[in-house]
Amino acid sequence: MSDLEFGLDTFGDVPEDDSGKLISYAAAIRQVVDEAVLADELGVDVIALGEHHRPEYSVSTPETVLAGIATRTSRIRLASGVTVLSSDDPVRVFQRFATVDALSHGRAEVILGRGSFTESFPLFGYDLRDYDVLFEEKIELFVKLLDEQPVTWSGTKRAPLERADVFPKTESGRLTTWVGVGGSPQSVVRTARYGLPLMLAIIGGAPERFAPYIDLYRRAAEQLGTTAHPVGMHSPGFIADTDEEAKELYWPYYRVMRDRIGALRGWPPIRRAEFDAEVEHGSLYIGSPATVARRVARAIRSLGVGRFDLIYTAGAQPVSARMRAVELYGTKVIPMVRDILAS
């Protein structure tokens, strides 16, 4: 699978320095840039930055950080992961990513999503009762903008447009655009309806259970007469020199973050046995390069995806451990996965 692609995803989790002290938000953003520069040097295909508006995360405007990364890298593609389109304006999202595309000589990608967190809705004055209609209307407008022609459009949650021309245009004439989906069949069909690539967020359980969504995407595209692109998946994980080191670097920080979010969603506190089971059989790709490569290859083979993105941060793992994880992903894991799939 020579056309298989590998990415790294982060929300800009605020890490600790090597003395165990949390660094500042500003330093955390600069740290993400340093990690992206390293990934670029090591041949990783994509860096994707998620949008969040919570205290654990430093990245609230992925495209601003991506613009900074664009000026320090030469080949890595620059994506959001995801842009919460429902609480943003499609015209502004297009303009900002077209600008990143210009700065990076055509390397920008936007992954649109509804967002697994809802902090952006009250922050920007949107009603959560409009959760579905906001995304439905805004993705319809965004897809029209991708043609880079004057747009006429009307909906119920935004002012209408009458032959509005939007600038800047991209040099290629088309901004690469994905839709991130967490497990809703309606979202899969909508993605196929617009002929956009599908990025599956597989963050728990055996990856094989998402095979029906990929099948649905391909069948829907065929029935609707659109293009079914190679599907991507992104899942959390962490790499260190040994399995034990990776787990011990990940678990304490992951537990804090998972229980903090779980308390808001009514989940019970996570037990170590659940974590270990998820590492062994689920969608946490944690361990030495050989262990992670073996499990990533198995997931790619079972689902037939064209891109695998590793969410390599989850909580306040130390800066040095994060840089080592990026290094091992680029130098060891990716080549090992390619070798496994080629054999």
N, C-alpha and C positions, 0 to 999 in steps of 0.2 A: 504493500500500500504506500507507494512513493508519494502520492499526493495527500497523505494524511498530515494533519496540522496539529501543533501543540501550543497551548497558551498558558499563561499564568494570570490568575484573577486575584484582586484584593479590594477591600473596602477602605483601605488605609487605616486598619486597626492601629490604635496608638500603642506602640511597643514599650518595653522597658529597656533601659540601657543595661550595661553589664554589671552595674551595681544594684540592679533591682528597682530602680526608680523610673516611673513613667516619664517619657520625654514629652515635650510640648506638642501641641497640634501642628505648629509651623514646622518643627523638626520632623514630625511624622510624615508630613507631606513631602518634605525634601528627601526623606528616607525612601518613600515610594519611587521617587524619581531615580534615586541611586540604584534601586533594585531593577527598575526598568532598563537603565543603561547597561547593567550587568547582563540582564536577559538578552538584550540586543546583541551584545558582544558574543554571547554563547550560542546564538542561532535560534533562540526561542521565536516562534512565529508571531505570537500575539501577546500584548499585555492588555488586560481589560480591567477597568476601574469602576466599581459600583458606586451609586449615589445613595448616601444615607444622611440622615439629619438627627443622629443620636450621639450621646457623649463618648461612646466607645470608638467611634470612627472619625477619621480626619477628612475624608473626601466627601464633600457635599456637591461639588461641581466637577465631575470627571473630566469634562472637556477642557477646563482651565488647566488642570494638572497635565492632561495629555498634550496640550499646547507646549508646556514646558518640556515635556519628554521629547516632543517632536524636534526641538532645537538641539537636543543632545544625542540623538540616535540617528541611524541611517537606514535600517531595514525592517525593524520590528513593526508590525501593524498595531494601531492604537485604537482601542475599542472602549466603549462604556460597557458596564456589565452589572446592572442595567441602568438606562436612563428612564426615570419614572415619568413617562409621557403624560399620564393622566393629570398630574399636578404641574405641568409645564405648558409652554405654548409651542405648538408644532413649528411655527415659522421661526421662532427664536432657536429652537433645537436644531433645525436645519441650518440656519445661518452659522451657529457656533461650530457645528461639526464640519461644515463646508470650509470654515476658517482653519480648523485643525488640519483638514485635508490639504489646504494650500500650504500651510507651514511644513507639513510632513511629506510633500511631493506625492500626495495621493494615497497615504497609508491609513486614513481615518475610517473607522467603522462605528456605527451606532447600533447598539442592541436595545430595542425598545421593550419596555415591560410595564406591568401594572404595579409592580413593587410588592415585596412580601411584608414590608413595613408601611405604616400609614401616617407617620409623623409629618410628611410633606403636605398632606391635605389641609389640616388646620393651619399649618405654618403659612401656606400661600392662599388661604381663603377659599378652599374647596370643601364641599359637603360630601362626607363619606357615603351618604345615601345615593350619590351620583357616581359611585365607584365604577360601575359597568358602562354607563352611557358616556362618561368622560373618555374612557379609553377607546370605545367603539368609534366615537366621532373624531377623536384626535388622530387615531391611526389612519382613518379614512383620509383626512386632510394631509397627513404626512406623506402618504403614498402618492397623492397628487403632486406634492412638492418635488418628489424624486424625479419627475419628468423634466424639471427645470424649465418649464414653460409657464406663461401667465395662468393663474389659477382662479377659477370661479367655484365657490364652495359656500354652503350654509349649513348650520347646525343649531342646536339649542343651547350650547354651553360656551359659545364664543361668537364674537362679531363675524358676520359673513364677509367673504372676500369676492370682489368683482374684478376679474382679469388682473389680479395682483401679481406683479413680477417680483421675485425674491432674489436677493443678492447676498453674498457672492455666488456665482456659479462655480461648479467644480471643473477642473481641467478634463476629467474623464467623461463628464456629462452624467454621472450617476454615482451617488453616495452609497457605499455598501451598507445595507441595512438588514439586520436580523430582528427576530422577535424572540424574547426570552419567555419560556413557558414553564410553570412549576408543576403541572399535572392536571390541567383543565382541558377536557376534550374539545370544548367550544373554542378555546384559545388555539388549539392545534388546527382546527378546521379554518378559523379566521386567518391564521398565518398562511395556510395553503391557498385560501381564497385570494389573498393579495400577492401570491407568488413569491413570498419572502422566505429566506432561510430560517430554519427552526433551531433554537438553542435550548436544550432541555436542562433545567436545574434539577439535578439528581443528588439530593443532599441527605438521603436516608434510605435504608433498606437495600435489598439486592437490586443492582442496576437492571437486571433482566426484566423486572416488572414494568419497565418503561418501553419494552419492545412493542406493545400494542399501540402506543402513541406514535411511534415512528411509522408503523404500518398504516395507521389512520391518516397521517400526514401525506403519505405517498398515494393512498387510495383517493383522498379528497382532492389532491392536486390533479390526479388523472381524471376524475369525474368533472372537475371544474375547468379543466383545460389550461391549467397553469403549470409552472415548472416546480418540480420537487427537487430542491437543492440537497447536497450532502448535509446531513443533520450534525449538529454539534452537541456536546454534553459538557456541563461543568459540575465538578464535585470537589468537596473539601479534602485536604490532606496535608501531610508534612513529611519532609525527608531529612534524615540525619544519617550519620555513618553506620549506626546499628538500629535494629528494630526497637530495642529497649530504650535507647536514647531518644529516638523520635517520639515514642509514646510518652515518655516522662517529660519531654519538652512541651508536648501538646496538651496532655490531659488536664493539668491543674488550671491552665488558662481557659481551655475549652469549657471545663465544668462551670467556672464562674460566669462566662458569657452565656452558656446554654441555660443555666438556672435563672439568670437575670431576665432573659427573654422569655423563658418558660413560665416565670411567675406572672408575667403580663398576659400569657395565653392559656393559663390554667393547666400547665403541664406539671407533673410531679418532678422533684429533683432527680437528675440523672444519676444512675448508679455506675460504678466502675465496670461491673459485669456487662451492662448494656453497651458501654463504650468499647470494651474489648470485643464484643460480638460484632459491633459495627465495623471495627477495624479488620476483623477476620473475614466476615462474610458480606458486609454491607457496602456503604458508599463513603467510608473514610479511608483514604489512600495514605496510610501512615506506616513508615518503616524505613528500612535501608533502601538504597537505590534498587537492588535486585528484587526485594519484596514489593515495592511500589510498582516497578516496571511489570512484574508478573501479573499483578492485579489490574493494572491499567490495560495491559494487552488483552486480558480476559474480557474486560468490559467492552473494549472496542470491537473485539471479535464477536461477542454475543449480540451486540446491538447494531453493528455495521455502520458506526458513525464515521464521519470524515474529519472530526476535530475533537480533541480532548483538552479541556481547560482545567487546571488544578487551582482551586482556591487555596492559596498557600499561607494565608494568615487567618487566625481565629483566636482573637484575644491578644494578650500582651506578651507573646513570645519575644525573647530578647532580640535586639537588632542583629547581633552576630549570628544567632541561630537562623534567623530569617535569611540573611545573606548566604549562609551555607546551604540552606534549603534551595534557594534559587540556583546556586552554583551546581548542586548535585542534580537538580532537575535537568538543567541544560547539558551538563557534561556526561552524565551517567544514565539517567532514567530514559530520556528521549531516544538515545541511540540503542539502549537495551530493548525498548518497546519495538522499535523498528526491526531489530534483529529477530525478536520472538515472532513477530507477525510475518516476517519473510521466510521463516523456517517451516 
